[in-house]
Amino acid sequence: MADYFSYQDSRLCVEQVPLADIAQQFGTPCYVYSHTALVDGYRQFESAFAERKHLICYAVKANPNLAILHQFAWLGAGFDVVSGGELQRVLAAGAGAGKVVFSGVGKTEAEMRLALDTKILCFNVESGVELLRLNKVAGSMGKIAPVSLRVNPDVDAMTHPYIATGLRQNKFGVAYTEALDLYRKAAELPHLRVAGIGCHIGSQLTETGPFVAAAEKIRALVEKLSAEGVILEHIDLGGGLGIRYHDETPPSTTDYIGALLTAMQSRSEKIIVEPGRALVGNAGVLLTRVEYLKHGEEKNFAIVDAAMNDLMRPSLYDAWHHIQPVLRRAMPMQQYEVVGPVCETGDFLGHARELAIVQGDLLAVMSAGAYGMSMSSNYNSRPRAAEVMVSGNVVQLIRERETVHQLFAGEKTFLL
Ligand SMILES: *Cc1c(COP(=O)(O)O)cnc(C)c1O
């Protein structure tokens, strides 16, 4: 976050462009991304792997804007998708399907057909029943589906319970104890080809310990499989590397990848990772304008034009985002609840923030590049925000602000 968004004199800028200029040109609320931050983030992953055979599959759900997908594809990334829609986005961004892995517990037959037609790299299969369905669908198309089992290593990711995915009680993956049997079964199904193994234990992890514990459990399985003659092409260690929102101290990309590679030192399979948040989270901010300063009996409210429908993380996970004024003012700070206009008490962006602002000022909600726009909704019939990308002093709109008309374009009057 540090260098891509910084104050020049008293004005907060993205790279070389004052955020106030972007608000002026494109309006608010508006997501603003630093192109340089995206590229630097990706290159840190690349260089951390050094000579090791690898593929970085960006987790599309973190931020699926076509401009972002296109950029990562150009840098050589693959993609982790969790729906047919995300696969179509990857293709629409001009990327090939050959570096796509398809995760998710509920793949439909239609999604399987689309993925087989486009020849994705691998299906990350999450259950025995999914293996059977995939075998049937592939057979009906006269194709062979490449598969990897997503194994649930039963490791505590020590993160928010809504984003911990690698515990026995979670819906994700196949049980560690059943994995070997399922591999034997997969090897016998005629329309499947066993290609890999994987795991993904959760999101916003701030320690390497759980990643290493999961990797070691996966390695033990790989060793058993190879003793039985099941040879894998790749080991997919998922995503989940955390970022700094507040005072977290997540490992650097280099330390994180280094720890994974150490755990996999004895193996020669290609290593896949699926980072989402770590690549985009700190590359974006949500720019919003203060509509009113309302002084209540107990609290002061800064009512802004962005809301929980634009950035759901505070309401959903009680997540903390820095909120910075776009213009630094020489006046005393006051404590504000930063809230949106949506009719829910849970509609807030930050509690008890010290800000020196006047009505009409702009605020930047920091670290909003991941799971911001991608989780946004139209609640309260609010059109979704515009998105803008900046590189140096170049500013481009990468998604138009939605119009109210688009919101009800598919709706029909009920006629009796
Ligand atoms: C969400 C997800 C990711 C990305 O998680 P981040 O925490 O954003 O890195 C990777 N793989 C799978 C299977 C996921 O569901």
The ligand as an ORCA input file, in Angstrom:
! r2SCAN-3c Opt
* xyz 0 1
  C     -10.737    -18.043     -2.683
  C      -9.801    -19.093     -3.141
  C      -8.472    -18.771     -3.419
  C      -7.873    -17.404     -3.179
  O      -7.829    -17.085     -1.828
  P      -7.031    -15.749     -1.364
  O      -7.181    -15.780      0.096
  O      -7.720    -14.600     -1.991
  O      -5.625    -15.900     -1.816
  C      -7.665    -19.770     -3.923
  N      -8.139    -21.023     -4.149
  C      -9.424    -21.366     -3.881
  C      -9.879    -22.732     -4.147
  C     -10.291    -20.412     -3.368
  O     -11.548    -20.754     -3.090
*
